[in-house]
Every structure is written in structure tokens, then in C-alpha cells.
Amino acid sequence: MHRRTLLTAMATAPLATAPLGSLRAQPAWPTQSVRLVVPFAAGGPTDIPARMLAEELSKRLPQRVVVENRTGAGVVVGSDVVAKAPKDGNTLLYNTVAHSVLRGLFPQLPFDPIADFAPVALLGQIPLVLLVNKDVPAQTMPELLALLRANPGKYDYASSGNGGAVHLGTELMLKRAGVRANHVPYRGTGAVMPDLLAGRVAIYMDVAATGLSYAARGDVRALAISAGQRIPQAPQLPTFAECGVADAESYTWHMVLAPAGTPAEVVQAANHAFNEVMKLPPVQQKLADMAMLVRSDTTPASARAYLLSEIAKWEAIIREAGIKVE
């Protein structure tokens, strides 16, 4: 009787008391080692969180999760690997906002960014911070916008690459504000900063963690943030909306996707696993250090809805701005 009582108590214990090892009780996924394909170079700002999550998942799932970097043609090569992978959830894509601009920038793709993928989970969103050179006569974003209105075409803004998140996010902000500035594309943030500091370009919207570090040293002036609300890492910075520019939110978000046709129960099991790992305090702290707004509450359906809204937004900006990738 004692053994029967003990088993009953274990079976009826609250789920909240179960360790994260309970991920093993989810539907039969993964059935083998999981390839988490990252279409960016190893050691970069997308690869680092992907590897951290793969390590944490490997501790809690019956199979290992291994990051595989597949670069080439932007994110096209790595994404194509996943689009054509077996539909069993054992090959997943770890991509960013880059996934949402593919159709707008590349008319000829070997896959469809919507039809060939099943979103699993939106993991987090990293906003952009609006920076200006210290000699720009604007202390606030409204003052900067007034300066641009009074001097159309006089000021240059930098981006870390033509058609990238920074370029598109800046174009979105400028169009919503109804002002103009000249685009100067660079090859990465490292190439932008010397010219921004020297005043050869006036404006740059950088990913929050990097941009805030330069602003904290006094090298540049931070005016506003592209998030929908103020962020804990810089509570003094207003949002674009607070500065009078509505509908200009932009992020370098991170999302996991499976090949289209992956069984719904497998996609749901993967969603549960990623959401649970995103709740871990050490994971949240490390991602907060990247100024990521961590998400651990998305469903496959809400991730898909978010992806569709981002594709619609960025394709419209690409058309309006006439952005093309050579």
C-alpha cells in the first residue's frame, strides 16, 4: 500500500514542481540529433545565442542539439538546407529578421520563405538605437527630425549593409517621420563607427547593445530606441513613438523555423522546449546583456503571424525606398 500511495502522490504532484528535464516527456521529438542551422558565421551575434540555447537544450532533451553554420548568399544557403530537409523536426533553422526580407530583395529564390517553413517560436527581439555624431546640433530625436526637415538631403546616415536590418529600420523611421537623409552603406558596424565618430556620417541606427556601449562612453549621442516601449538597458531613452514617429518599430529578432510539413505535434514539442529554455534565469541574463527582449510565450501560430506581419512591413519599405541588393 505504501508503494501505491507513493506512486499516486508522484502522479498527482503539481507540474510546476517538475524540473526542466520534463521536456523528455514531450511527444517523440527529437528522434535523433538535431541540426540547428545558423545561416551566419560562427562567433557572430546570431551564432552566439544559438549555441547557448543548443547547449541548454542538449542538457534537457533525449538527443543533442548541434549548431551547424551554413553561410552563403546572405541567409539563402542555410535557409535552403532547412527548406529541403526531412520534415521530422530534426533539422531546424535559427534565423533573424533577414528571413522576412528575402522575397523583397531576392526575386529568384530556391524556396518560398513562407510556404516552405513552419515557424516554431519567436525567441526574442533586439531593438535599434538611433545614434548621432556629437557635433550634430540635435540633443533629442524631435530636434534631429526638425534638422532633417530644414535641410533635406544634407545629412548622411550609415548602415551596416545594403538591405540589412539597420538599413531597413532607418528607412522605415525616416519614411514614417516624413524626412530625408542620404544612405551610405558600409560592410558591418566595425566599418561604420570610425566614420560616425569622425563626423563623416551624421546618423546611424545600431543594434542596441553595441550602440548603447558607444553612447555610454560618450563617443556618440543616443537619441531614441526603435522598440515599442522603453528598454531596461536604457530606460532614459524614449521610443520613436514617444518622439512623435508612430509605426516605426524595428528589431533584429530571432526565430526558430522547421521545414513546412513537419507534423504539428513535433513543431509544438519543439516550441515547448525552446520556450522552457528561454525561461531559465542564466539564459535570460545573457540575452539581456545583448539588449534582447526575451520571449518565452509564443506559439507556432503567433510566431507565424509575427513573421507574416514582418514580411508585409519590410516588403513595403523595400518597394517604397527602391532598395536593391547588387
C-alpha positions as CSV (number, residue, x, y, z in Angstrom):
1,M,0.0,0.0,0.0
2,H,2.8,2.3,0.8
3,R,4.3,1.9,-2.7
4,R,0.9,2.5,-4.3
5,T,0.4,5.7,-2.2
6,L,3.8,6.9,-3.2
7,L,3.1,6.4,-6.9
8,T,-0.2,8.1,-6.6
9,A,1.4,11.1,-4.9
10,M,4.1,11.3,-7.6
11,A,1.5,11.2,-10.4
12,T,-0.6,14.0,-8.9
13,A,2.2,16.3,-7.9
14,P,1.9,19.8,-9.4
15,L,3.6,20.1,-12.8
16,A,5.3,23.3,-11.7
17,T,7.5,21.4,-9.3
18,A,8.9,19.2,-12.1
19,P,12.4,20.0,-13.3
20,L,13.1,21.1,-16.9
21,G,14.1,17.5,-17.5
22,S,10.3,17.0,-18.0
23,L,11.0,18.1,-21.6
24,R,11.8,14.5,-22.2
25,A,8.1,13.7,-21.6
26,Q,7.0,15.7,-24.7
27,P,5.9,13.9,-27.9
28,A,8.6,11.8,-29.7
29,W,10.9,14.7,-30.6
30,P,13.7,14.7,-31.3
31,T,14.2,11.2,-32.6
32,Q,17.9,11.9,-33.4
33,S,20.5,14.6,-33.0
34,V,19.0,18.0,-34.0
35,R,20.8,20.2,-36.5
36,L,20.2,23.8,-35.6
37,V,21.2,25.5,-38.9
38,V,22.5,29.1,-38.4
39,P,22.9,30.9,-41.8
40,F,25.5,33.3,-40.3
41,A,29.2,32.9,-39.5
42,A,30.4,31.2,-36.3
43,G,31.1,33.6,-33.4
44,G,28.7,36.3,-34.6
45,P,25.8,37.9,-32.8
46,T,23.3,35.4,-34.2
47,D,25.6,32.3,-33.7
48,I,26.3,33.1,-30.0
49,P,22.8,32.9,-28.6
50,A,22.0,29.9,-30.9
51,R,24.9,28.0,-29.4
52,M,23.9,28.9,-25.9
53,L,20.4,27.6,-26.5
54,A,21.6,24.5,-28.2
55,E,23.8,23.7,-25.2
56,E,20.9,24.2,-22.8
57,L,18.5,22.1,-24.9
58,S,21.1,19.3,-25.1
59,K,21.1,19.0,-21.3
60,R,17.3,18.5,-21.3
61,L,16.4,16.6,-24.4
62,P,17.0,12.9,-25.2
63,Q,19.1,13.9,-28.1
64,R,21.8,16.6,-28.6
65,V,21.2,19.9,-30.4
66,V,24.2,20.8,-32.6
67,V,24.7,24.2,-34.3
68,E,25.7,24.0,-38.0
69,N,26.8,27.2,-39.6
70,R,25.8,27.3,-43.3
71,T,26.6,30.7,-44.8
72,G,26.4,32.0,-48.4
73,A,24.2,34.4,-50.4
74,G,23.2,36.2,-47.3
75,V,21.0,33.7,-45.4
76,V,19.8,31.9,-48.6
77,V,22.2,28.9,-48.5
78,G,21.5,28.0,-44.9
79,S,17.7,28.5,-45.2
80,D,17.6,26.3,-48.3
81,V,19.2,23.5,-46.4
82,V,16.4,23.5,-43.9
83,A,13.6,24.1,-46.5
84,K,14.7,20.9,-48.2
85,A,15.4,18.8,-45.1
86,P,13.3,15.9,-43.9
87,K,10.1,17.0,-42.3
88,D,10.7,15.4,-39.0
89,G,11.8,18.4,-36.9
90,N,15.4,17.1,-36.6
91,T,16.7,20.0,-38.8
92,L,15.7,23.5,-37.7
93,L,16.6,27.0,-38.8
94,Y,17.8,29.7,-36.4
95,N,17.2,32.9,-38.4
96,T,16.7,36.6,-37.9
97,V,14.7,39.4,-39.4
98,A,16.8,38.6,-42.5
99,H,14.2,35.9,-43.3
100,S,11.4,38.5,-43.7
101,V,13.2,40.5,-46.4
102,L,14.2,37.6,-48.7
103,R,11.3,37.9,-51.1
104,G,11.6,41.6,-51.3
105,L,15.3,41.6,-52.0
106,F,15.8,38.4,-54.0
107,P,13.1,37.7,-56.6
108,Q,14.6,34.4,-57.5
109,L,14.9,32.1,-54.5
110,P,15.2,28.3,-54.3
111,F,12.5,28.3,-51.7
112,D,9.5,30.3,-50.5
113,P,10.2,32.0,-47.1
114,I,6.5,31.4,-46.1
115,A,5.3,28.3,-47.8
116,D,8.4,26.2,-47.2
117,F,8.8,26.9,-43.5
118,A,6.8,26.2,-40.3
119,P,7.6,28.8,-37.6
120,V,8.4,27.2,-34.3
121,A,9.0,30.1,-31.8
122,L,9.9,33.7,-31.8
123,L,12.7,33.8,-29.2
124,G,13.4,37.5,-28.8
125,Q,13.7,40.9,-30.3
126,I,16.7,43.3,-30.3
127,P,15.8,46.9,-31.0
128,L,17.9,49.5,-32.7
129,V,19.2,52.7,-31.1
130,L,19.3,56.0,-33.0
131,L,22.8,57.5,-32.7
132,V,24.2,60.8,-34.0
133,N,27.7,62.2,-34.1
134,K,28.4,64.5,-31.2
135,D,28.7,67.6,-33.5
136,V,25.2,67.1,-34.9
137,P,23.2,70.1,-33.5
138,A,20.4,67.9,-32.1
139,Q,20.0,66.8,-28.5
140,T,16.8,64.9,-29.0
141,M,15.1,62.9,-31.7
142,P,12.4,65.7,-32.4
143,E,15.3,68.1,-32.8
144,L,17.0,65.8,-35.2
145,L,13.8,65.4,-37.3
146,A,13.4,69.2,-37.4
147,L,17.0,69.5,-38.5
148,L,16.4,67.0,-41.3
149,R,13.2,68.7,-42.4
150,A,15.0,72.1,-42.6
151,N,17.9,70.5,-44.5
152,P,16.5,67.9,-46.9
153,G,19.3,65.8,-48.4
154,K,22.1,67.5,-46.4
155,Y,22.8,64.8,-43.8
156,D,24.0,61.2,-44.4
157,Y,23.0,58.1,-42.5
158,A,25.1,55.0,-42.4
159,S,24.0,51.3,-42.5
160,S,26.0,48.2,-41.8
161,G,24.9,46.8,-45.2
162,N,22.6,47.5,-48.1
163,G,19.2,45.8,-47.4
164,G,20.1,44.8,-43.9
165,A,18.1,45.3,-40.7
166,V,19.8,48.6,-39.9
167,H,19.2,50.0,-43.4
168,L,15.6,49.0,-43.5
169,G,14.9,50.1,-39.9
170,T,16.3,53.6,-40.7
171,E,14.3,53.9,-43.9
172,L,11.2,52.9,-42.0
173,M,11.8,55.6,-39.4
174,L,12.6,58.3,-42.0
175,K,9.5,57.5,-44.0
176,R,7.2,57.4,-41.0
177,A,8.7,60.8,-39.9
178,G,8.5,62.3,-43.4
179,V,12.1,63.3,-43.6
180,R,15.1,62.6,-45.8
181,A,18.7,61.6,-45.4
182,N,21.3,60.1,-47.7
183,H,22.1,56.4,-47.3
184,V,25.8,55.4,-47.1
185,P,26.2,51.6,-46.9
186,Y,29.2,50.1,-45.1
187,R,30.4,46.5,-44.6
188,G,29.5,45.9,-41.0
189,T,29.3,48.0,-37.8
190,G,33.1,47.9,-37.4
191,A,33.4,49.9,-40.6
192,V,30.7,52.4,-39.7
193,M,31.9,53.6,-36.3
194,P,35.2,55.3,-37.3
195,D,33.3,57.5,-39.8
196,L,30.5,58.2,-37.4
197,L,32.9,59.2,-34.6
198,A,34.8,61.4,-37.1
199,G,31.6,63.0,-38.4
200,R,31.9,61.7,-41.9
201,V,28.4,60.4,-41.5
202,A,25.9,62.0,-39.1
203,I,23.4,59.3,-38.2
204,Y,23.5,55.6,-37.5
205,M,20.9,53.2,-36.1
206,D,22.9,50.4,-34.4
207,V,21.7,47.2,-32.6
208,A,21.0,48.3,-29.1
209,A,23.8,46.5,-27.2
210,T,26.6,47.9,-29.4
211,G,25.1,51.3,-29.9
212,L,24.5,51.8,-26.2
213,S,28.0,50.9,-25.3
214,Y,29.4,53.6,-27.6
215,A,26.9,56.1,-26.2
216,A,27.8,55.2,-22.6
217,R,31.5,56.1,-23.4
218,G,30.4,59.4,-24.7
219,D,31.6,58.7,-28.2
220,V,28.2,59.3,-29.8
221,R,24.8,60.6,-28.7
222,A,21.9,58.2,-28.3
223,L,18.5,59.8,-29.0
224,A,15.8,57.1,-29.1
225,I,15.1,53.4,-29.3
226,S,13.1,51.6,-32.0
227,A,11.2,49.3,-29.6
228,G,7.6,49.6,-28.7
229,Q,8.4,50.5,-25.1
230,R,11.5,51.7,-23.2
231,I,14.0,49.0,-22.5
232,P,15.6,48.2,-19.2
233,Q,19.1,48.6,-20.5
234,A,18.4,52.3,-21.3
235,P,15.3,53.5,-19.5
236,Q,16.2,57.1,-20.2
237,L,15.8,56.7,-23.9
238,P,12.3,57.4,-25.4
239,T,10.8,55.3,-28.1
240,F,10.2,56.6,-31.6
241,A,6.5,56.7,-30.8
242,E,7.2,58.9,-27.8
243,C,9.1,61.2,-30.1
244,G,6.1,61.5,-32.5
245,V,7.0,58.9,-35.0
246,A,4.4,56.1,-35.0
247,D,4.5,52.7,-36.6
248,A,8.3,52.7,-36.8
249,E,9.2,49.7,-34.5
250,S,12.0,47.6,-35.8
251,Y,14.0,44.7,-34.4
252,T,16.7,42.2,-35.3
253,W,14.5,39.4,-34.0
254,H,15.5,35.8,-33.6
255,M,13.2,32.9,-34.6
256,V,13.3,29.1,-35.0
257,L,11.7,27.5,-38.0
258,A,11.1,24.0,-39.2
259,P,10.6,22.7,-42.7
260,A,7.0,23.1,-43.9
261,G,5.1,19.8,-43.4
262,T,6.7,18.9,-40.1
263,P,4.0,17.3,-38.0
264,A,2.1,19.8,-35.8
265,E,2.8,17.8,-32.7
266,V,6.6,17.9,-33.4
267,V,6.5,21.6,-34.0
268,Q,4.6,22.1,-30.7
269,A,7.1,19.9,-28.8
270,A,10.0,22.0,-30.2
271,N,8.1,25.2,-29.3
272,H,7.7,24.0,-25.7
273,A,11.3,23.0,-25.4
274,F,12.6,26.4,-26.7
275,N,10.1,28.3,-24.5
276,E,11.1,26.4,-21.4
277,V,14.8,27.1,-22.0
278,M,14.1,30.8,-22.6
279,K,12.7,31.0,-19.1
280,L,16.0,29.9,-17.5
281,P,17.4,32.9,-15.5
282,P,21.0,32.4,-16.8
283,V,19.7,32.4,-20.4
284,Q,17.6,35.5,-19.8
285,Q,20.5,37.3,-18.2
286,K,22.9,36.5,-21.1
287,L,20.3,37.6,-23.7
288,A,19.5,40.7,-21.7
289,D,23.2,41.6,-22.0
290,M,22.6,41.7,-25.7
291,A,19.6,44.0,-25.1
292,M,17.3,41.3,-26.3
293,L,13.7,41.5,-25.3
294,V,13.3,37.8,-24.4
295,R,10.1,35.9,-25.5
296,S,9.1,32.6,-23.9
297,D,5.4,32.8,-24.6
298,T,5.0,32.4,-28.3
299,T,3.2,29.6,-30.0
300,P,3.8,28.3,-33.6
301,A,0.7,30.2,-34.6
302,S,1.7,33.5,-33.1
303,A,5.3,33.1,-34.5
304,R,3.8,32.6,-37.9
305,A,1.5,35.7,-37.6
306,Y,4.5,37.8,-36.5
307,L,6.6,36.5,-39.4
308,L,3.8,37.4,-41.9
309,S,3.4,40.9,-40.5
310,E,7.2,41.5,-40.7
311,I,7.3,40.2,-44.3
312,A,4.5,42.6,-45.3
313,K,6.1,45.6,-43.5
314,W,9.6,45.1,-44.9
315,E,8.5,44.3,-48.5
316,A,6.5,47.5,-48.5
317,I,9.5,49.5,-47.3
318,I,11.8,47.8,-49.9
319,R,9.4,48.8,-52.6
320,E,8.8,52.4,-51.4
321,A,12.6,53.0,-50.9
322,G,13.5,51.2,-54.1
323,I,16.1,49.1,-52.2
324,K,18.0,46.6,-54.3
325,V,20.9,44.3,-53.5
326,E,23.6,44.0,-56.1
